[in-house]
Amino acid sequence: MSDTSEAEPAPELSYEQARGELREIVQALESGGQPLEESLALWQRGERLAALCQRWLDDARGRLDSAISASDERSDADEGSDARQSGGAARARR
């Protein structure tokens, strides 16, 4: 089993590592057999790992939203540029 100490999950823990450890904790808790204190320690570690995973997911969502927004802004700017160029060409033909 992975570390079940009271410490916060290490900041260098990747999403995949935290999720994997969380999965192990859930399996251990579901199988039972641990003394109450160990089960509580596992539960607390699981809560911290779940929060870490959520931070990773929230950060990923923020980066995706920023990338999509930047892409939309570039598309809007390109469309505006195309419309100005088309409008100028139409005026030149008159």
C-alpha distance (Angstrom), angle and dihedral (degrees) to the residues before:
residue distance angle dihedral
M1 . . .
S2 3.77 . .
D3 3.79 124.3 .
T4 3.80 111.1 -60.2
S5 3.80 96.8 -175.2
E6 3.78 122.4 138.7
A7 3.82 91.1 -111.4
E8 3.76 121.8 114.0
P9 3.81 114.4 -98.5
A10 3.78 109.4 -86.7
P11 3.81 110.9 -95.3
E12 3.80 89.1 -130.4
L13 3.82 90.3 61.0
S14 3.79 107.3 115.8
Y15 3.78 122.3 -136.0
E16 3.79 90.2 -106.4
Q17 3.81 92.8 50.2
A18 3.81 92.8 48.1
R19 3.80 91.8 46.6
G20 3.81 91.2 48.2
E21 3.79 92.7 51.0
L22 3.79 90.1 45.7
R23 3.80 89.7 52.7
E24 3.83 89.9 52.3
I25 3.80 90.7 50.3
V26 3.80 92.3 50.2
Q27 3.81 90.6 50.0
A28 3.81 91.2 49.2
L29 3.80 92.3 49.1
E30 3.80 92.2 46.3
S31 3.79 92.2 50.5
G32 3.80 91.3 52.2
G33 3.76 122.2 -164.0
Q34 3.82 96.9 119.6
P35 3.77 121.9 116.8
L36 3.80 114.4 -103.8
E37 3.81 94.7 -103.6
E38 3.81 92.1 51.7
S39 3.81 90.9 47.8
L40 3.80 90.1 51.7
A41 3.81 91.4 49.0
L42 3.80 90.2 49.5
W43 3.80 90.7 48.7
Q44 3.82 92.0 50.8
R45 3.80 91.8 47.9
G46 3.79 88.9 48.9
E47 3.80 91.1 52.3
R48 3.81 90.8 52.5
L49 3.80 91.7 46.9
A50 3.81 91.2 48.7
A51 3.82 89.5 52.1
L52 3.81 90.1 49.3
C53 3.81 91.0 50.5
Q54 3.80 89.7 49.4
R55 3.83 90.6 52.0
W56 3.81 89.5 51.4
L57 3.81 90.4 50.1
D58 3.81 93.3 45.5
D59 3.81 90.3 50.1
A60 3.80 91.4 48.5
R61 3.82 90.5 49.5
G62 3.81 90.4 50.5
R63 3.79 91.9 50.6
L64 3.81 91.4 47.9
D65 3.80 91.6 48.7
S66 3.82 90.2 50.0
A67 3.79 92.3 48.7
I68 3.81 91.9 48.0
S69 3.79 91.3 47.3
A70 3.80 92.0 49.6
S71 3.80 90.3 48.0
D72 3.81 91.2 49.6
E73 3.81 90.8 49.2
R74 3.81 90.9 51.3
S75 3.81 90.2 48.7
D76 3.81 91.5 49.1
A77 3.81 90.7 48.7
D78 3.80 91.0 49.0
E79 3.82 91.6 48.8
G80 3.81 90.7 48.6
S81 3.79 90.2 50.0
D82 3.82 90.9 48.9
A83 3.82 91.3 49.4
R84 3.82 91.8 49.9
Q85 3.80 90.6 49.1
S86 3.83 91.6 47.8
G87 3.79 91.7 47.4
G88 3.78 91.2 50.1
A89 3.78 91.8 50.5
A90 3.81 91.3 50.0
R91 3.81 91.3 51.4
A92 3.79 90.8 47.9
R93 3.83 90.4 55.2
R94 3.81 92.7 55.0
